[in-house]
Amino acid sequence: MAVVSLHQPTPTTAAVTKAVVRAATLLQIRQALLARILGVSSATASRLCAGQYTLSRDRHKEWEFALLFVRLFRSLDAILGHGEKARIWLAGDNLGLNARPLDLIGSAEGLVRVLHYLDAHRGRV
């Protein structure tokens, strides 16, 4: 009898690293902002984007923020696509958030706020 696992597979460090870099590239997120999002130094963000640094589950803070950032990208992609519309939405004033999402996502509280906002809108799509 086959056993069915209810646990989702955990993403590999290489996959999450690649997803973060790809999302930052497609959304045109600057390395300095990416560093703030992940809670790492600008030098680390630079190495990450250059393929010389891999995110790790052992560094819990950056790992969790990386997963949240990828979730942000996936929500934007589902609602707007990953092109110009998503970049415009991030950079534009948002009355529901009372700020530009791009200004908010550099802090933990702001990133979660934007994610909750997108989750609410994603449920309507």
C-alpha positions as CSV (number, residue, x, y, z in Angstrom):
1,M,0.0,0.0,0.0
2,A,1.4,3.4,-1.0
3,V,1.8,6.0,1.6
4,V,0.8,9.5,0.6
5,S,2.8,12.4,2.2
6,L,0.8,15.4,3.1
7,H,3.9,17.5,3.5
8,Q,5.0,19.7,0.6
9,P,8.6,19.3,-0.4
10,T,10.8,22.0,1.0
11,P,12.5,24.1,-1.6
12,T,16.2,23.6,-2.2
13,T,18.6,26.4,-1.3
14,A,19.6,26.7,-5.0
15,A,16.0,27.0,-6.2
16,V,15.2,29.7,-3.7
17,T,18.3,31.6,-4.4
18,K,17.6,31.4,-8.2
19,A,14.0,32.5,-7.6
20,V,15.0,35.5,-5.5
21,V,17.5,36.7,-8.1
22,R,15.0,36.1,-11.0
23,A,12.2,37.9,-9.1
24,A,14.5,40.9,-8.3
25,T,15.6,41.1,-11.9
26,L,12.1,40.9,-13.4
27,L,10.8,43.4,-10.9
28,Q,13.9,45.6,-11.4
29,I,14.5,45.6,-7.6
30,R,17.8,47.3,-6.9
31,Q,20.4,45.4,-4.9
32,A,20.3,47.9,-2.0
33,L,16.5,47.3,-1.6
34,L,17.0,43.5,-2.0
35,A,19.5,43.6,0.8
36,R,17.0,45.4,3.0
37,I,14.3,42.9,2.1
38,L,16.4,39.9,2.9
39,G,18.1,41.5,6.0
40,V,21.6,41.1,4.5
41,S,24.4,43.5,3.7
42,S,24.6,45.2,0.3
43,A,27.8,43.2,-0.4
44,T,25.9,40.0,0.3
45,A,23.1,41.0,-2.0
46,S,25.7,41.9,-4.7
47,R,27.3,38.4,-4.3
48,L,23.8,36.8,-4.4
49,C,22.9,38.5,-7.7
50,A,26.3,37.6,-9.1
51,G,25.8,33.9,-8.3
52,Q,28.5,33.9,-5.7
53,Y,26.3,33.5,-2.6
54,T,23.6,30.9,-1.9
55,L,20.8,31.5,0.6
56,S,20.7,28.9,3.4
57,R,18.0,27.6,5.7
58,D,20.6,27.8,8.5
59,R,20.4,31.6,8.2
60,H,16.7,31.7,9.3
61,K,16.0,35.4,8.9
62,E,17.3,35.7,5.3
63,W,15.7,32.4,4.4
64,E,12.2,33.4,5.6
65,F,12.4,36.8,4.0
66,A,13.6,35.2,0.7
67,L,10.5,33.0,0.8
68,L,8.3,36.0,1.5
69,F,9.9,37.9,-1.4
70,V,9.3,35.0,-3.8
71,R,5.7,34.8,-2.6
72,L,5.3,38.6,-3.3
73,F,6.6,38.0,-6.8
74,R,4.3,35.0,-7.4
75,S,1.3,37.0,-6.2
76,L,2.1,39.9,-8.5
77,D,2.6,37.5,-11.3
78,A,-0.8,35.9,-10.7
79,I,-2.6,39.2,-10.6
80,L,-0.6,41.4,-13.0
81,G,2.0,39.3,-14.8
82,H,5.7,39.7,-14.2
83,G,6.2,42.5,-16.7
84,E,5.8,46.2,-16.8
85,K,2.4,46.2,-15.0
86,A,3.9,44.6,-11.9
87,R,6.8,47.1,-11.9
88,I,4.3,50.0,-12.3
89,W,2.2,48.7,-9.5
90,L,5.2,48.4,-7.1
91,A,6.3,52.0,-7.9
92,G,2.9,53.6,-7.8
93,D,1.0,55.2,-4.9
94,N,-1.4,52.7,-3.4
95,L,-4.4,54.1,-1.6
96,G,-5.2,50.8,0.1
97,L,-1.6,50.6,1.5
98,N,-1.4,54.4,2.0
99,A,2.1,54.3,0.4
100,R,4.1,53.0,-2.5
101,P,4.6,49.2,-2.2
102,L,8.2,49.6,-3.2
103,D,8.8,51.8,-0.2
104,L,7.1,49.3,2.1
105,I,8.8,46.1,1.2
106,G,12.2,47.1,2.6
107,S,10.9,46.4,6.1
108,A,9.5,43.2,7.5
109,E,6.3,44.9,8.6
110,G,5.9,46.5,5.2
111,L,6.6,43.3,3.2
112,V,4.0,41.4,5.2
113,R,1.5,44.3,4.8
114,V,1.9,44.2,1.0
115,L,1.6,40.4,1.0
116,H,-1.6,40.6,2.9
117,Y,-2.9,43.2,0.5
118,L,-2.0,41.1,-2.5
119,D,-3.4,37.9,-0.9
120,A,-6.8,39.7,-0.4
121,H,-6.8,40.8,-4.0
122,R,-5.6,37.5,-5.3
123,G,-8.6,35.8,-3.7
124,R,-10.9,37.9,-5.9
125,V,-9.1,37.0,-9.1
